Amino acid sequence: MAKKVLITDTILRDAHQSQAATRMTLAQMEPALDALDDVGYYSLEAWGGATFDSCLRFLNEDPWERLTTLKSHLEKTPIQMLLRGQNLLGYKHYSDDVVEKFVEYSIKNGVKVIRVFDALNDVRNLETAMRAIKKFGGICEATICYTTSPVHTNEYFVKLAKELEEKGADNICIKDMANLLLPYTA
């Protein structure tokens, strides 16, 4: 069976999160949405990460309204979000019922693909979110955070990918946050 490489554009979440401290407003995004929808991407990562917090604290926007507005423009391309596993969009662990309800409402309001990760590759921090993604009809993109060390061998990453697949991942993303993954190794 041939494997397919899927292209996700991250301009609506990571590009401005990394370049402009997540200060791009919904009004600034709207003019580009139709063109982005026509490209043919597998998905557009437009929600999650720091976008939720920035909407509330800095932009005076409702993050849920942003999501439904994005969905109204993106008719062909699924909206993807970045979810920090048991931490959701924050920096502390939330209870399982909160994780499940947040995932449920994210999917109800327009998210189709959820890229779920744990910075330490601790699958225990992904399990509740992964179950909820599947339960509510989302596509679970489980993530391997790539790094190098004596422990982080190709065998380690293959074993981790197989474990994520067994837990229900629809696809696997390799997140190379430090730009360490060289083409041959990939």
C-alpha positions in Angstrom: 0.0 0.0 0.0 1.5 3.3 -1.1 1.8 5.9 1.7 0.8 9.4 0.9 2.5 12.6 2.1 0.0 15.1 3.4 0.6 18.8 3.2 -0.8 21.0 6.0 -0.3 24.7 5.8 0.3 26.4 9.2 0.2 30.1 8.2 -3.0 30.7 10.1 -1.5 29.4 13.4 2.2 28.9 13.5 3.4 31.4 11.0 2.1 34.4 12.9 2.5 32.7 16.3 6.2 32.4 15.5 6.7 35.7 13.7 4.3 38.1 15.3 3.5 36.7 18.8 0.1 35.4 17.5 -1.3 38.9 17.0 -2.9 38.4 13.6 -6.6 39.3 13.9 -9.4 37.4 12.2 -10.0 40.5 10.0 -6.4 40.2 8.7 -6.9 36.5 7.9 -10.3 36.8 6.1 -9.0 38.2 2.8 -6.7 35.2 2.3 -9.1 32.4 3.3 -10.7 31.8 -0.1 -7.3 31.6 -1.8 -6.0 29.3 0.9 -9.1 27.1 0.6 -8.4 26.7 -3.2 -4.8 25.5 -2.9 -5.7 21.8 -2.2 -4.0 21.3 1.1 -4.8 18.3 3.2 -5.6 20.8 6.0 -5.0 24.3 7.3 -3.8 24.5 10.9 -5.6 27.5 12.0 -6.5 27.0 15.7 -4.9 25.8 18.9 -1.5 26.4 20.2 -1.3 30.0 21.5 -4.1 31.3 19.3 -6.8 30.7 21.9 -5.0 32.5 24.6 -4.0 35.4 22.3 -7.5 35.9 21.2 -8.7 36.4 24.7 -5.7 38.3 26.2 -4.5 40.5 23.4 -6.9 40.7 20.5 -10.3 41.1 22.2 -11.6 38.3 20.0 -13.7 35.2 20.9 -11.6 32.2 19.9 -14.8 30.1 19.3 -16.2 32.8 17.1 -12.9 32.9 15.2 -13.2 29.1 14.6 -16.8 29.2 13.3 -15.9 32.2 11.0 -12.9 30.3 9.7 -15.1 27.3 9.1 -17.6 29.4 7.1 -14.9 30.4 4.7 -13.0 27.1 4.5 -15.4 24.9 2.7 -13.0 22.5 0.9 -10.1 22.4 3.3 -10.4 20.8 6.8 -9.4 23.0 9.7 -6.6 21.6 11.8 -5.7 22.5 15.4 -2.7 21.9 17.5 -3.5 20.4 20.9 -1.0 19.9 23.7 -2.5 16.6 24.8 -3.6 16.6 28.5 -2.5 20.3 28.6 -5.0 21.3 25.9 -3.9 24.8 25.0 -2.3 25.7 28.3 0.7 24.7 30.3 -0.9 22.5 33.0 -2.7 19.2 33.0 -6.5 19.2 32.9 -8.8 16.5 34.1 -9.9 13.9 31.6 -13.5 15.2 31.5 -12.3 18.7 30.6 -10.0 17.4 27.9 -12.9 15.3 26.4 -15.4 18.2 26.5 -12.9 20.7 24.9 -12.1 18.2 22.1 -15.9 17.7 21.6 -16.6 21.4 21.3 -13.6 22.0 19.1 -14.9 19.4 16.6 -18.5 20.6 16.9 -17.3 24.2 16.0 -15.3 23.3 12.9 -12.1 21.5 13.7 -11.7 18.3 11.7 -8.0 17.3 12.2 -6.4 17.5 15.6 -2.6 17.3 15.8 -2.0 16.2 19.3 1.4 16.1 20.9 3.3 15.9 24.1 6.7 17.6 24.1 8.3 14.6 25.9 6.6 12.0 23.7 4.8 10.7 26.8 1.9 8.7 25.3 0.0 8.8 28.6 -0.5 12.5 28.0 -2.0 11.9 24.6 -4.4 9.0 25.3 -7.5 10.9 26.6 -7.3 13.5 23.8 -6.8 10.7 21.2 -9.8 8.8 22.5 -12.0 11.9 22.5 -10.9 12.9 18.9 -12.0 9.5 17.7 -15.2 9.5 19.8 -16.4 12.8 18.3 -15.5 12.1 14.7 -12.2 14.0 14.3 -9.1 12.9 12.5 -6.3 12.1 15.1 -2.9 13.2 13.9 -0.7 11.9 16.7 2.7 13.6 16.8 6.2 12.5 17.5 8.4 15.3 18.7 11.8 14.7 17.1 15.1 15.2 18.9 18.5 13.6 19.1 20.1 11.8 22.0 21.5 8.4 22.8 17.9 7.4 23.7 16.2 8.9 20.6 17.2 6.3 18.0 15.3 5.4 14.8 14.1 2.3 16.7 12.7 4.5 19.5 10.8 6.6 17.0 9.5 3.5 15.1 8.3 1.9 18.3 6.6 5.2 19.3 4.9 5.5 15.9 3.5 1.9 16.3 2.3 2.6 19.8 0.5 5.8 18.5 -1.1 3.8 15.7 -2.3 1.2 18.2 -3.9 4.0 20.3 -5.9 5.1 17.3 -3.8 7.6 15.3 -5.2 8.2 11.8 -1.8 9.6 10.8 1.5 10.4 12.3 3.2 13.8 12.3 6.9 14.3 13.0 7.3 17.6 14.7 10.8 18.9 14.3 10.7 21.9 16.6 14.5 22.4 16.7 15.2 21.8 13.0 17.3 18.7 13.8 15.8 16.1 11.4 18.0 15.7 8.3 16.5 14.5 5.0 18.3 11.1 5.0 17.2 10.4 8.6 13.6 11.4 7.8 
